[in-house]
Amino acid sequence: MFQFASGFLALPPACFKVRTFPEAPCLRSCRNCVRMQDLSRCHRNLLVCERSSFQNEKNRVSAQVEQMHFNYKVSLLLPDCSSAPSHLDETLKSFNSFYLIKKLPIYKLLNENFLRSAVYNGSVYGLSHQTRIDEDNCVSLMPNGILTLSLDKDSFELLGFEGKPSRFNHRRRSRFVVTVNLTDSCMAPGRRNYLRLLEGLKSRLPLQTDFLLSHHPGGGASLHPLLSCCDWSEHQPEVKFHSLTNVSFPVPESCDPHSFLQWLGAVEAGVSGENSSNSFLSSLICPEPKTQTNCALSACVSGMLLPQDIQRLIGQLRSHVEQVQSWAVLTVHGFADSPVSWGGREHGFLRGGENFYSLLMSHDHTYHLHLAAGAHDACPP
């Protein structure tokens, strides 16, 4: 079975920003931590909250979904729903397949035919698999043609290509990031920079890694120049459904984001929120005010998931909540060990590798969007 490393949904962040439209000032709960350089000194998570309506032409849901390139799990929670509606079931099971390439020599991403058939003419998503961003060399290829190499110091020096120190270095520079735009004219096959990088990855630093790969639109035909010379297998995202009974739900409009995400994480993890306060030193209960429902549906799809598929799912969920006059919440988890997070910004692990967003949709077209990143990541846009 093809498996992905799992992550935590949320811990109460120490830094918190709320957006409304028009944009509200930044509200942070770190006392006396106003400047980013001050914030970076303390371990914390980041949470950005945005409240608006899908009918507002300035809403940024689509833009935020597109900026999260590497997603490994999408979770849904539908109150008062015992089984998946047919249109949602069909959408979840129609997510694009992806490929796992075993021991891919990274220099093959510079193959001229692959660049022409896939990178230049479509959206390619590629990510090293089962590599640890804080220990190993990690690679990503974004749909805009940006190749990112997150390297340890020795590997960076062997490669001999321009890069910059990682923002996650602590006492000394032990990690570096090389960012290359493969669509730039200076990186065209045959040009000096192209040959220099190719030689570095082929001779001085012959990186090999298991690699996840997908392409939108299409797939196999565009990726053929690369797949034809590699050991690969095709995978379909895995879909699971779980029925819940007698669940306590908070009232979304009356619940603060931290408490709502903590409750949502507990529900997804199967943690009971009904412990009496004297049973344990610490306990988790559903935030007040709350309502009780006889049934609810939890669903998740996992794999290498494209933003385009998530956009389609959001559209189907909007139609569903409008039809049943209720609400639904969708949570999208990024890969914990991806070198990049939102919009290609550098991502680090440190404690949990958090990079996820949660979208709460109501039948009146309003939404609450929560974007979270881990300690030392750049604040989500």
N, C-alpha and C positions, 0 to 999 in steps of 0.2 A: 504494500500500500504506500502510495506517495504521501509523505507527511511534511508538515511545516511546523516550525517552532511557534509556540503560542506565546501571547503576551498578556499583560494585565490591562484591564479596561481603564481604570483610573485610580489614582490616589488623590486626596485633597491637595490641590496645588497651592503653593505659597504665593504665586503671582497670577493675577486674575484680571482680565480685560473684558469689558462689555462693549459691544457695538450695537447701535441702533441706527436708523436712517432718519434724518441726516446723522452722520457719524458722531458719536458721543465721545467725550474725553476718555482717556485711558484711566481706569480705576484699578489700583494695585493695592494688595493688602500687605505687602512687605514693608514694615514700618521703616521709614527713613531710607528706603531703597528707591531712589528716584532715577538715578543714572544707570544705564545698562552695565557699565563697568562695575558699579556697586552690586547690581543684581547677580552678576556672574560669579561673585565671591561666595555665594551661599548655594547649597544644594537645594534645588527646587524643581517643580514641574511647572509648565506653562499652560494656561487655559485661556482661550479666547472665545467669547460668547457673542453671537450675532443674532439679533431678533428683527425679523422683518416679515414681508409677505411675498409669496411667489408672484403676486400681481404687481408688485413694485418693480418697475423697470430697472431699478438700481440694485436689485437683489443679486447676490454673488454666489449663489449655490452652485450653478454650473461651472463658474470659474474656479471655485475652490475644489470641486470634484476633479476637474481637469488637471489641477496642479499637483495632485497626489498621484504620482505615476505608478508606484509599486505597492499593490494591495494584495494581501494574502487571505483576508477573511471579511465577509460581509454578514452581519447579524441583523435579524429583524425581530421585532416584538409587536404582536398585534393583540390588543385586549379584546375580550368578548368574541373570540374567533376560535373555533374548535378544529378546523382543518383549513388547509391552504386553498384560497379561491383559485379556480382553474387558470386565470390569466397570470396570477403571481407564480403559480407552480411552473407554468410554461416559461415565464421569463427567467426564473432562477435556473431552470434546466437548459436554457439556451445560451448561457455564457460561453464565450469563445474558448476553445481549447488552447493549450500551450504546449511547449516542447521542453524536455529536459535533455540537455546535451552533456554527455559524460566526458570529463577531462578535456574540455575545450581549450586548445592553445589560444590565448587571447589575441595573438597577432592575426588570427584568421578573421577577426572582426574588421580588419582592414582590407580584406579581400576585395579587389576592384569590382568583381561581378556582384558581390553581396552589397557593396555600397550603392551600386547603380540600381539594382532590382528592389532593394528594401529601404535602405537608409535615406537615399535621396528622394524616393517616390512614395513614401508612406511613413507610418508611425511605427517604429520598432521599439519594443520594450525588452530589455535584457538585464539580467541580474545574476551575479554569482550566487550559488546555492550552497548552504551549510558552511558558510564562512562567517567568522566573527569579526565585527567591525572594530572591536577594541584589541584584537589579537592577530588577525590574519590580513592578508592582502585581499581587498574586495573590489569588485568591478560592477559598474552599471552603465547601460546604454539607454539614454532617454529618447523619447519620440522626436525631439527636435534635433537629434544627431549628436548630442553632447555625450562624449565618453568620459567617465569619471573613474579614476584609479585611486583608491585609498591604500597607501603603501606604508610599510614600516620603513625606518630610516635606511637600513641596509639595502632594501629593494629599490628605494627611490634613488639612492646614489648609483646603483648598478644601472638603472634605466637611463640615466643621463638626459632627462627631458625636463623642461621647465615645470615647476610646481610651486606650491606654497605650503607653509606649515599648517597642520590641522589646528582648528580652533579648540580641539579637545586635548592638546598637549598641556601637561601640568607643569612640572618643575623643569623639564627639558624637552627639546624638540625631538620626539621619538617617532612622529608620524607626519606624513606629508600627503597632499592631495594634488593629483595631476588632472586637469580638466582640459579636454580637447574637443573642439567643435569640428566634427568630421565633415560637415557641409561647408566649412569655410574654404575659400579659394586657395589659401596657403596650405591646406591639407589635401588638396586634390592629388590623386595617384601620380607619382612621378615627381612631385614637388619636393623641395628640400626637407621641409618639416615632416611630410608624410614618410619619406624614406628614412629619416632619422628615428621616428617613432617605431616604424616597422623593424628596423635593424635592432633597436633596443629591446623590443618585445620578442624578437626572434632569436637573438644571439646572447645579449648581455643579461636579460631578465626573461627567460622563457616561461612565463606564467602559464599555468594550467589550472582550471577549476571546473567543477560542475556548474552548468549555466542554464538558467531559465530564460526562455525566449518566446515572445509572442509578437504579433503584427496586426495592425488594423489599418485598412480593411484587408480581408483575405487572410493569408497565412502561408500555407505550405508552398505555393508556387513562388511567392516573393522570397521566401527563405531558402529555397532549394540550393542556391549556390553555396550556402554555408552548411546546410544539413547533409548535402550529398557527400561531404568529405568528413563526416563526424559520426560518432555512435550516439544515436538519439532515440527518444521514445516520446510519443504523443500522449497527453493526459487531458482528461475532461475534469473541470472543477467538480468537487464533491458536494452534494446537497444533502442536508439533514433537516428533519422536522422533529419538533418535540412539543407535545401537548402539555399544558400546565393547568392545574385545577386549584381553585380556592386561593387565588393570588391577590394580595393587597397591592393596589396601585396608588402612588401619590397623585395628587391633582397637579398636572404639569404647570399650570399657570401660577400656582401658589408655592412651588418648590424651587429653592435656589439651585443653580447648576451643579455645585459640588455634591449636594445631597442626592440630587436626581441621578447623577452619573454613578455615585457609589451604590445606590439602590439598583440601578440597571446592571452594573457589574456583578452584583450579588445574584440577581435573577439569572443572568447568563451563566454564571458559575454553579448554579444550583444550590446556593447558600440560603438557608432558611432565614427569614426575617421575623420569625415569630417567637424568638427566645425571650423568656422573661428576664427582666433586668437583673435579677439576683442569681441567675443560673451560672453566669460566667463573669470573669473580671471585666471583659468587654463584650458587647453584643451589638448586633445590627438590627434595627427595626425600620419598617417602612416610614418615611417622613410623613408628618401630619400637615394638612388634612389628607385623608386617604379614603379610597373606596375599595370595596371587595367585589371581585368578579368570579363567576363560577368557572370560567375557562379563558385560556389565552393560548396563543400559538407563538412558539419560538422557532425560528428557522435560521440556518446559516449555510453559506456556500463558501468553500475554501479552495484555494489554488493560486495561480497567478492571474489576478482579475483586472481586466482593463477598465479604465474610467468610462469608456463608452457604454459598456454593459451596465455599469452602476447608474449611469444617467437614465438608461431605459427603465431600470428597476424603480428609480425614484418617480418617474412618470407614472408607472403602474400603481405605485403606492399612493400617489396623490389621487388618482382616480378612485382607488379603493376607499380611502378615508372619507372622500367626499360622498361616495355612495352610501356608506354605512353610518355617516355622521359621527365619526369617532376620531381617534388619533392613532398614529403609529410612530415607531422610532426605528431608525436604521443606523447601525454603527459600522464603520469601515476601519479596519486595522491595516496599517502599513507594515511592511516587513521590518522587524526590529533591528536587523543588521544591514539594512540598505545604506549605502554611502550617502544617499541624498533623501531629503524629505520634500516638503512643499516647494514647488517651483525650482527644484534643483539645488536648494540650500543644503549645506553640509549637515549630515545627521550623525549623532553619536549614540552610544549605548549607555555607558556609565553605570546606571542602576537597572533600568528596565527597558530601554530602547523605545519608549513610548512615542508613537506618532499615529494618531487616529483622529477621526472626527465622528460626531454623532449628530444626526439630523432628526429632530422631533417635528412631525408634520401634523397639523390640525385640519379639520374639515372646512374651516373658514379660510383656508389658503395661507394662514400664518405659519411661521416656522421658527424654531430655535436651533441654531447651528452652533455646536461646541467643537472647537478644534484644540487638540492637546499635543504637546511635545514634551520631551524629557528635559532633564537638567542639562544646561549649557547649549541646548539647541537654540537657533534663532527663533524669535517669537513668530508663530504662524501668521501669515499675511492677512 
